[in-house]
């Protein structure tokens, strides 16, 4: 029912619909890895921050707390825990076939031992991560084309 430009709706149905839309957008935008590179947005942000900090595979290690600070300051203002957990996972050779972060210190174990606090660990990018980011400055991705157009689907 509408009164002028105001649509009258049940609070229950409106909340259900709004929550479902929000949940789906979170899943699609944050929780699922992108098919193009296999990375989630937080992974990309950590690697990009490390790239901007000049943390190549042939440079010295830098404190993980500094990396996490850069990430949450510039790219991912949600929590230091999310950024550090991502950094840790990318450094674990038992979590990824090809680790993207070269970690120094206690980054956890396959037995479930957690990583040391970020103030005790250091990291830098691996050569594979450098290759992943090597053409970033060439602007090769056309953001104007929707993924559904590429895959031949319609919305």
N, CA, C and O of each residue as an XYZ file, in Angstrom:
620
protein
N       0.838     -1.168      0.000
C       0.000      0.000      0.000
C       0.894      1.245      0.000
O       1.914      1.285      0.688
N       0.509      2.235     -0.760
C       1.275      3.483     -0.823
C       0.391      4.666     -0.491
O      -0.786      4.703     -0.850
N       0.970      5.626      0.197
C       0.305      6.888      0.478
C       1.202      7.964     -0.110
O       2.227      8.310      0.477
N       0.823      8.491     -1.256
C       1.687      9.454     -1.936
C       2.969      8.768     -2.375
O       2.923      7.789     -3.120
N       4.109      9.266     -1.926
C       5.408      8.663     -2.236
C       5.889      7.713     -1.144
O       6.989      7.171     -1.246
N       5.091      7.503     -0.108
C       5.479      6.665      1.020
C       4.864      5.277      0.858
O       3.653      5.131      0.693
N       5.723      4.270      0.908
C       5.253      2.885      0.799
C       5.141      2.316      2.202
O       6.096      2.372      2.978
N       3.999      1.778      2.525
C       3.796      1.171      3.838
C       4.216     -0.288      3.736
O       3.779     -1.014      2.843
N       5.079     -0.709      4.674
C       5.588     -2.081      4.651
C       5.670     -2.617      6.069
O       5.797     -1.868      7.038
N       5.593     -3.909      6.158
C       5.742     -4.584      7.446
C       7.203     -4.490      7.877
O       8.102     -4.718      7.068
N       7.445     -4.159      9.134
C       8.824     -4.047      9.635
C       9.528     -5.390      9.533
O      10.724     -5.445      9.246
N       8.793     -6.475      9.767
C       9.387     -7.812      9.711
C       9.868     -8.154      8.302
O      10.997     -8.612      8.124
N       9.018     -7.935      7.307
C       9.427     -8.263      5.931
C      10.526     -7.323      5.442
O      11.411     -7.741      4.696
N      10.475     -6.081      5.850
C      11.513     -5.121      5.445
C      12.867     -5.498      6.036
O      13.884     -5.428      5.346
N      12.890     -5.895      7.300
C      14.138     -6.315      7.948
C      14.693     -7.583      7.306
O      15.900     -7.692      7.089
N      13.817     -8.541      7.001
C      14.272     -9.773      6.352
C      14.909     -9.467      5.001
O      15.992     -9.964      4.693
N      14.243     -8.659      4.206
C      14.740     -8.328      2.866
C      16.045     -7.530      2.945
O      16.986     -7.804      2.200
N      16.102     -6.560      3.833
C      17.315     -5.740      3.963
C      18.494     -6.562      4.452
O      19.609     -6.400      3.957
N      18.263     -7.442      5.418
C      19.346     -8.271      5.942
C      19.859     -9.222      4.874
O      21.067     -9.417      4.740
N      18.949     -9.813      4.114
C      19.355    -10.733      3.052
C      20.204    -10.006      2.006
O      21.227    -10.533      1.567
N      19.794     -8.816      1.609
C      20.579     -8.040      0.643
C      21.954     -7.699      1.202
O      22.953     -7.805      0.491
N      22.016     -7.292      2.459
C      23.291     -6.954      3.080
C      24.194     -8.181      3.170
O      25.377     -8.111      2.833
N      23.642     -9.301      3.621
C      24.434    -10.528      3.761
C      24.999    -10.971      2.416
O      26.163    -11.365      2.334
N      24.198    -10.910      1.375
C      24.672    -11.313      0.048
C      25.760    -10.367     -0.452
O      26.728    -10.818     -1.065
N      25.623     -9.081     -0.205
C      26.651     -8.143     -0.665
C      27.963     -8.372      0.072
O      29.033     -8.254     -0.526
N      27.900     -8.699      1.365
C      29.117     -8.990      2.126
C      29.792    -10.238      1.585
O      31.009    -10.260      1.401
N      29.012    -11.272      1.330
C      29.574    -12.518      0.809
C      30.242    -12.279     -0.534
O      31.375    -12.710     -0.751
N      29.559    -11.605     -1.424
C      30.094    -11.392     -2.772
C      31.291    -10.444     -2.765
O      32.272    -10.692     -3.466
N      31.230     -9.370     -1.992
C      32.276     -8.357     -2.042
C      33.474     -8.642     -1.151
O      34.574     -8.178     -1.450
N      33.296     -9.400     -0.050
C      34.404     -9.574      0.890
C      34.798    -11.013      1.152
O      35.987    -11.311      1.266
N      33.830    -11.912      1.251
C      34.122    -13.261      1.729
C      34.580    -14.219      0.640
O      35.318    -15.161      0.925
N      34.160    -14.000     -0.595
C      34.547    -14.902     -1.681
C      35.795    -14.388     -2.386
O      35.867    -13.206     -2.723
N      36.764    -15.242     -2.611
C      37.943    -14.815     -3.380
C      37.554    -14.470     -4.816
O      36.646    -15.080     -5.381
N      38.229    -13.512     -5.394
C      37.989    -13.107     -6.776
C      38.523    -14.176     -7.719
O      39.616    -14.703     -7.512
N      37.765    -14.490     -8.738
C      38.172    -15.539     -9.687
C      39.408    -15.142    -10.489
O      40.125    -16.014    -10.979
N      39.669    -13.847    -10.632
C      40.804    -13.407    -11.454
C      42.147    -13.688    -10.805
O      43.098    -14.059    -11.492
N      42.240    -13.516     -9.477
C      43.534    -13.721     -8.823
C      43.457    -14.601     -7.576
O      44.489    -14.909     -6.980
N      42.266    -15.008     -7.175
C      42.118    -15.876     -6.016
C      42.252    -15.170     -4.681
O      42.337    -15.824     -3.642
N      42.272    -13.847     -4.693
C      42.471    -13.081     -3.459
C      41.182    -12.407     -3.010
O      40.345    -12.021     -3.826
N      41.040    -12.276     -1.705
C      39.959    -11.496     -1.129
C      40.436    -10.046     -1.042
O      41.637     -9.789     -1.127
N      39.514     -9.096     -0.873
C      39.937     -7.697     -0.770
C      40.980     -7.444      0.319
O      41.900     -6.655      0.103
N      40.864     -8.086      1.476
C      41.837     -7.851      2.544
C      43.221     -8.365      2.145
O      44.229     -7.764      2.516
N      43.286     -9.474      1.392
C      44.585     -9.968      0.911
C      45.230     -8.936     -0.008
O      46.417     -8.630      0.104
N      44.411     -8.405     -0.926
C      44.923     -7.407     -1.863
C      45.429     -6.171     -1.132
O      46.456     -5.602     -1.501
N      44.712     -5.760     -0.106
C      45.096     -4.559      0.638
C      46.407     -4.754      1.379
O      47.242     -3.850      1.410
N      46.594     -5.918      1.973
C      47.850     -6.195      2.680
C      49.009     -6.211      1.690
O      50.044     -5.593      1.938
N      48.845     -6.911      0.576
C      49.926     -6.976     -0.416
C      50.211     -5.607     -1.022
O      51.370     -5.252     -1.240
N      49.163     -4.842     -1.294
C      49.358     -3.507     -1.861
C      50.099     -2.602     -0.872
O      50.984     -1.843     -1.267
N      49.740     -2.681      0.400
C      50.436     -1.879      1.418
C      51.906     -2.268      1.482
O      52.776     -1.403      1.577
N      52.186     -3.570      1.431
C      53.577     -4.028      1.465
C      54.323     -3.544      0.225
O      55.494     -3.174      0.306
N      53.648     -3.547     -0.910
C      54.258     -3.053     -2.147
C      54.567     -1.561     -2.027
O      55.649     -1.114     -2.408
N      53.619     -0.799     -1.499
C      53.824      0.642     -1.325
C      54.939      0.947     -0.324
O      55.593      1.986     -0.416
N      55.152      0.048      0.623
C      56.214      0.220      1.619
C      57.568     -0.248      1.091
O      58.580     -0.120      1.781
N      57.595     -0.787     -0.124
C      58.845     -1.248     -0.722
C      59.371     -2.538     -0.124
O      60.583     -2.747     -0.078
N      58.498     -3.389      0.327
C      58.908     -4.613      1.018
C      59.085     -5.773      0.041
O      58.300     -6.722      0.047
N      60.100     -5.695     -0.783
C      60.391     -6.733     -1.774
C      61.058     -7.936     -1.111
O      61.453     -7.883      0.054
N      61.175     -9.012     -1.873
C      61.762    -10.248     -1.342
C      63.253    -10.108     -1.058
O      63.822    -10.911     -0.318
N      63.883     -9.106     -1.637
C      65.326     -8.926     -1.422
C      65.644     -7.791     -0.447
O      66.803     -7.397     -0.311
N      64.623     -7.265      0.229
C      64.855     -6.204      1.219
C      64.779     -6.802      2.623
O      64.404     -7.962      2.794
N      65.135     -6.009      3.612
C      65.116     -6.512      4.984
C      63.669     -6.669      5.461
O      62.753     -6.027      4.947
N      63.496     -7.521      6.435
C      62.183     -7.729      7.043
C      61.780     -6.481      7.819
O      62.631     -5.755      8.334
N      60.467     -6.237      7.896
C      59.944     -5.135      8.709
C      58.909     -5.692      9.672
O      58.280     -6.715      9.401
N      58.742     -5.022     10.779
C      57.814     -5.470     11.816
C      56.396     -5.619     11.254
O      55.905     -4.763     10.519
N      55.768     -6.715     11.617
C      54.393     -6.968     11.180
C      53.443     -5.897     11.701
O      52.481     -5.540     11.021
N      53.702     -5.386     12.892
C      52.851     -4.333     13.455
C      52.866     -3.087     12.568
O      51.841     -2.420     12.424
N      54.010     -2.772     11.979
C      54.100     -1.632     11.069
C      53.307     -1.857      9.793
O      52.658     -0.944      9.282
N      53.365     -3.078      9.284
C      52.605     -3.417      8.073
C      51.112     -3.310      8.362
O      50.365     -2.699      7.599
N      50.689     -3.908      9.466
C      49.277     -3.871      9.851
C      48.824     -2.429     10.057
O      47.716     -2.068      9.659
N      49.658     -1.610     10.669
C      49.329     -0.197     10.854
C      49.097      0.516      9.538
O      48.148      1.290      9.410
N      49.951      0.265      8.560
C      49.774      0.870      7.233
C      48.482      0.402      6.581
O      47.766      1.194      5.969
N      48.188     -0.879      6.715
C      46.979     -1.438      6.104
C      45.735     -0.801      6.696
O      44.866     -0.344      5.954
N      45.633     -0.763      8.014
C      44.415     -0.215      8.610
C      44.363      1.309      8.509
O      43.278      1.892      8.523
N      45.507      1.950      8.410
C      45.530      3.411      8.263
C      45.049      3.832      6.877
O      44.277      4.781      6.743
N      45.504      3.126      5.856
C      45.252      3.574      4.491
C      44.204      2.794      3.705
O      43.550      3.361      2.829
N      44.031      1.509      3.998
C      43.242      0.698      3.078
C      42.134     -0.133      3.703
O      41.148     -0.415      3.022
N      42.241     -0.534      4.946
C      41.293     -1.485      5.537
C      41.003     -1.084      6.982
O      41.498     -1.730      7.906
N      40.211     -0.032      7.194
C      40.022      0.501      8.545
C      39.029     -0.284      9.396
O      38.144      0.304     10.018
N      39.170     -1.608      9.426
C      38.219     -2.420     10.187
C      38.813     -2.890     11.509
O      38.313     -2.530     12.574
N      39.859     -3.680     11.451
C      40.495     -4.099     12.701
C      41.902     -4.575     12.420
O      42.195     -5.096     11.344
N      42.773     -4.389     13.405
C      44.137     -4.869     13.234
C      44.179     -6.392     13.239
O      45.062     -6.988     12.622
N      43.240     -7.022     13.923
C      43.209     -8.483     13.975
C      42.957     -9.077     12.595
O      43.625    -10.034     12.205
N      42.005     -8.524     11.855
C      41.714     -9.036     10.509
C      42.932     -8.893      9.602
O      43.263     -9.813      8.855
N      43.590     -7.753      9.666
C      44.766     -7.527      8.819
C      45.922     -8.443      9.226
O      46.601     -8.995      8.360
N      46.153     -8.609     10.520
C      47.262     -9.465     10.966
C      46.978    -10.935     10.675
O      47.875    -11.660     10.244
N      45.751    -11.383     10.902
C      45.398    -12.769     10.586
C      45.602    -13.062      9.103
O      46.037    -14.153      8.736
N      45.293    -12.102      8.265
C      45.507    -12.257      6.826
C      46.992    -12.344      6.511
O      47.414    -13.201      5.734
N      47.780    -11.472      7.101
C      49.232    -11.491      6.908
C      49.813    -12.831      7.350
O      50.649    -13.410      6.657
N      49.371    -13.317      8.494
C      49.854    -14.598      9.021
C      49.513    -15.730      8.066
O      50.369    -16.556      7.748
N      48.274    -15.773      7.609
C      47.861    -16.863      6.725
C      48.655    -16.855      5.423
O      49.005    -17.914      4.901
N      48.941    -15.666      4.898
C      49.707    -15.590      3.646
C      51.166    -15.974      3.846
O      51.885    -16.186      2.869
N      51.616    -16.067      5.090
C      53.000    -16.470      5.377
C      53.130    -17.958      5.696
O      54.241    -18.486      5.750
N      52.017    -18.628      5.906
C      52.055    -20.039      6.308
C      52.158    -20.958      5.093
O      51.280    -20.958      4.230
N      53.232    -21.734      5.032
C      53.401    -22.645      3.896
C      52.438    -23.826      3.956
O      52.292    -24.546      2.968
N      51.788    -24.038      5.075
C      50.792    -25.103      5.177
C      49.376    -24.598      4.889
O      48.445    -25.398      4.800
N      49.203    -23.283      4.741
C      47.899    -22.710      4.400
C      47.775    -22.434      2.911
O      46.699    -22.592      2.333
N      48.861    -22.027      2.297
C      48.865    -21.721      0.864
C      49.931    -22.558      0.172
O      50.996    -22.818      0.732
N      49.635    -22.969     -1.039
C      50.641    -23.726     -1.795
C      51.878    -22.866     -2.028
O      53.010    -23.330     -1.890
N      51.646    -21.616     -2.381
C      52.745    -20.676     -2.600
C      52.535    -19.469     -1.685
O      51.760    -18.576     -2.028
N      53.196    -19.418     -0.545
C      53.020    -18.281      0.363
C      53.364    -16.956     -0.324
O      54.312    -16.870     -1.104
N      52.583    -15.943     -0.021
C      52.781    -14.621     -0.611
C      53.570    -13.699      0.309
O      54.026    -12.635     -0.109
N      53.728    -14.111      1.555
C      54.477    -13.337      2.538
C      55.575    -14.222      3.106
O      55.344    -15.381      3.449
N      56.769    -13.658      3.199
C      57.907    -14.348      3.810
C      57.987    -13.860      5.249
O      58.406    -12.733      5.511
N      57.584    -14.712      6.170
C      57.537    -14.316      7.566
C      58.753    -14.761      8.349
O      59.325    -15.819      8.083
N      59.143    -13.953      9.310
C      60.241    -14.293     10.207
C      59.700    -14.215     11.628
O      59.195    -13.178     12.056
N      59.812    -15.319     12.350
C      59.250    -15.402     13.690
C      58.205    -16.504     13.731
O      58.128    -17.330     12.822
N      57.409    -16.515     14.775
C      56.403    -17.554     14.963
C      55.108    -17.179     14.256
O      54.358    -16.325     14.729
N      54.851    -17.822     13.118
C      53.627    -17.577     12.365
C      52.633    -18.723     12.512
O      51.800    -18.935     11.631
N      52.711    -19.459     13.608
C      51.783    -20.546     13.871
C      52.287    -21.861     13.318
O      53.332    -21.925     12.671
N      51.520    -22.918     13.584
C      51.907    -24.242     13.098
C      50.700    -24.989     12.565
O      49.555    -24.610     12.811
N      50.975    -26.046     11.838
C      49.923    -26.884     11.283
C      49.126    -27.570     12.392
O      47.992    -27.991     12.166
N      49.698    -27.684     13.572
C      49.019    -28.299     14.716
C      48.002    -27.372     15.377
O      47.326    -27.780     16.322
N      47.885    -26.165     14.910
C      46.907    -25.232     15.462
C      47.472    -24.205     16.412
O      46.726    -23.400     16.969
N      48.784    -24.218     16.608
C      49.393    -23.189     17.454
C      49.222    -21.838     16.773
O      49.454    -21.711     15.571
N      48.820    -20.840     17.529
C      48.607    -19.525     16.932
C      49.927    -18.785     16.763
O      50.938    -19.119     17.381
N      49.885    -17.790     15.922
C      51.076    -16.973     15.667
C      51.378    -16.094     16.876
O      50.507    -15.822     17.702
N      52.616    -15.662     16.957
C      53.010    -14.721     18.009
C      52.334    -13.379     17.744
O      51.831    -13.137     16.647
N      52.325    -12.527     18.728
C      51.764    -11.189     18.562
C      52.527    -10.448     17.471
O      53.711    -10.695     17.245
N      51.838     -9.545     16.807
C      52.434     -8.864     15.652
C      53.695     -8.076     16.001
O      54.525     -7.824     15.128
N      53.846     -7.694     17.241
C      55.048     -6.940     17.619
C      56.292     -7.822     17.648
O      57.412     -7.311     17.674
N      56.105     -9.155     17.643
C      57.240    -10.078     17.691
C      57.595    -10.684     16.335
O      58.600    -11.387     16.227
N      56.811    -10.434     15.320
C      57.070    -11.043     14.012
C      57.451     -9.981     12.990
O      57.137     -8.802     13.147
N      58.132    -10.423     11.944
C      58.533     -9.541     10.847
C      58.168    -10.215      9.536
O      57.999    -11.433      9.482
N      58.048     -9.420      8.480
C      57.641     -9.990      7.202
C      58.139     -9.145      6.039
O      58.562     -8.000      6.198
N      58.070     -9.759      4.866
C      58.300     -9.085      3.586
C      57.585     -9.921      2.529
O      57.167    -11.045      2.806
N      57.442     -9.384      1.331
C      56.777    -10.129      0.264
C      57.684    -11.229     -0.274
O      58.909    -11.137     -0.195
N      57.061    -12.272     -0.821
C      57.820    -13.301     -1.524
C      57.960    -12.882     -2.983
O      57.308    -11.941     -3.434
N      58.798    -13.576     -3.700
C      58.987    -13.289     -5.122
C      57.689    -13.504     -5.896
O      57.406    -12.772     -6.845
N      56.909    -14.490     -5.505
C      55.623    -14.746     -6.173
C      54.682    -13.564     -5.987
O      53.991    -13.175     -6.928
N      54.642    -12.994     -4.802
C      53.798    -11.822     -4.547
C      54.259    -10.638     -5.387
O      53.436     -9.875     -5.894
N      55.556    -10.485     -5.534
C      56.074     -9.414     -6.386
C      55.595     -9.585     -7.820
O      55.191     -8.621     -8.469
N      55.643    -10.817     -8.307
C      55.182    -11.095     -9.671
C      53.693    -10.812     -9.810
O      53.247    -10.294    -10.833
N      52.933    -11.150     -8.787
C      51.496    -10.912     -8.795
C      51.182     -9.422     -8.930
O      50.198     -9.038     -9.562
N      52.030     -8.592     -8.327
C      51.806     -7.143     -8.335
C      52.627     -6.402     -9.388
O      52.543     -5.178     -9.482
N      53.413     -7.117    -10.174
C      54.386     -6.466    -11.060
C      53.766     -5.545    -12.108
O      54.366     -4.526    -12.449
N      52.604     -5.867    -12.618
C      51.991     -5.043    -13.659
C      50.891     -4.136    -13.119
O      50.076     -3.619    -13.883
N      50.870     -3.948    -11.829
C      49.821     -3.155    -11.204
C      49.800     -1.717    -11.716
O      48.730     -1.128    -11.871
N      50.951     -1.165    -11.972
C      51.037      0.224    -12.423
C      50.651      0.410    -13.884
O      50.594      1.544    -14.358
N      50.387     -0.663    -14.603
C      50.068     -0.563    -16.034
C      48.585     -0.373    -16.310
O      48.188     -0.231    -17.466
N      47.755     -0.369    -15.263
C      46.310     -0.141    -15.409
C      45.691     -1.078    -16.451
O      44.991     -0.627    -17.357
N      45.951     -2.373    -16.320
C      45.498     -3.339    -17.318
C      44.080     -3.846    -17.093
O      43.527     -4.498    -17.978
N      43.478     -3.573    -15.953
C      42.129     -4.046    -15.674
C      41.132     -2.967    -16.050
O      41.241     -1.824    -15.607
N      40.151     -3.343    -16.877
C      39.096     -2.428    -17.274
C      37.952     -2.560    -16.283
O      37.170     -3.508    -16.355
N      37.850     -1.621    -15.366
C      36.813     -1.682    -14.340
C      35.443     -1.298    -14.888
O      34.446     -1.404    -14.174
N      35.377     -0.856    -16.139
C      34.108     -0.469    -16.733
C      33.278     -1.648    -17.187
O      32.074     -1.505    -17.400
N      33.890     -2.810    -17.342
C      33.165     -3.992    -17.792
C      32.750     -4.802    -16.576
O      33.577     -5.145    -15.731
N      31.466     -5.102    -16.496
C      30.969     -5.905    -15.377
C      31.354     -7.361    -15.570
O      31.467     -7.837    -16.700
N      31.555     -8.062    -14.470
C      31.945     -9.474    -14.533
C      30.893    -10.296    -15.264
O      31.226    -11.248    -15.968
N      29.616     -9.929    -15.098
C      28.561    -10.693    -15.761
C      28.650    -10.563    -17.275
O      28.289    -11.494    -17.994
N      29.125     -9.418    -17.772
C      29.297     -9.245    -19.213
C      30.411    -10.140    -19.734
O      30.308    -10.693    -20.829
N      31.470    -10.282    -18.957
C      32.601    -11.107    -19.365
C      32.194    -12.576    -19.414
O      32.579    -13.301    -20.331
N      31.421    -13.008    -18.432
C      31.023    -14.407    -18.346
C      29.825    -14.742    -19.228
O      29.454    -15.909    -19.350
N      29.221    -13.735    -19.841
C      28.096    -13.984    -20.734
C      26.770    -14.169    -20.028
O      25.844    -14.749    -20.595
N      26.664    -13.695    -18.821
C      25.414    -13.791    -18.068
C      24.759    -12.423    -18.026
O      25.407    -11.399    -18.243
N      23.489    -12.422    -17.749
C      22.812    -11.143    -17.563
C      22.348    -11.037    -16.122
O      22.154    -12.046    -15.445
N      22.172     -9.812    -15.662
C      21.758     -9.600    -14.258
C      20.318     -9.921    -14.048
O      19.815     -9.797    -12.932
